[in-house]
Amino acid sequence: MHNFRLLVGCAAPADQDTVEEHVREVVMLFMRAYRPDA
């Protein structure tokens, strides 16, 4: 939803620290989801 608000100009872009934290969280989400079962 935030991306849509950015697209139509209703929200300011996130600061660099927030963007990096979001990317790390998304990467970890996918790594947990697709890791082989131990």
C-alpha positions as CSV (number, residue, x, y, z in Angstrom):
1,M,0.0,0.0,0.0
2,H,2.9,2.4,0.8
3,N,4.2,2.0,-2.8
4,F,0.8,3.0,-4.2
5,R,0.7,6.1,-2.0
6,L,4.2,7.0,-3.3
7,L,3.1,6.4,-6.9
8,V,0.2,8.9,-6.6
9,G,2.2,11.4,-4.5
10,C,0.4,10.9,-1.2
11,A,3.4,9.9,0.9
12,A,7.0,10.9,1.2
13,P,9.7,8.4,0.3
14,A,11.2,6.5,3.2
15,D,14.6,7.4,4.5
16,Q,17.6,5.2,3.5
17,D,17.8,3.4,6.9
18,T,14.1,2.4,6.7
19,V,14.6,1.2,3.1
20,E,17.6,-0.9,4.0
21,E,15.8,-2.4,7.1
22,H,12.8,-3.3,4.9
23,V,15.0,-5.0,2.3
24,R,16.8,-7.0,5.0
25,E,13.5,-8.1,6.5
26,V,12.1,-9.2,3.2
27,V,15.2,-11.1,2.3
28,M,15.2,-12.9,5.6
29,L,11.5,-13.7,5.2
30,F,12.2,-15.5,1.9
31,M,15.3,-17.2,3.2
32,R,13.3,-18.7,6.1
33,A,10.4,-19.7,3.7
34,Y,12.7,-21.5,1.2
35,R,15.4,-23.0,3.4
36,P,15.7,-26.7,3.2
37,D,14.2,-28.6,6.2
38,A,17.0,-29.6,8.6
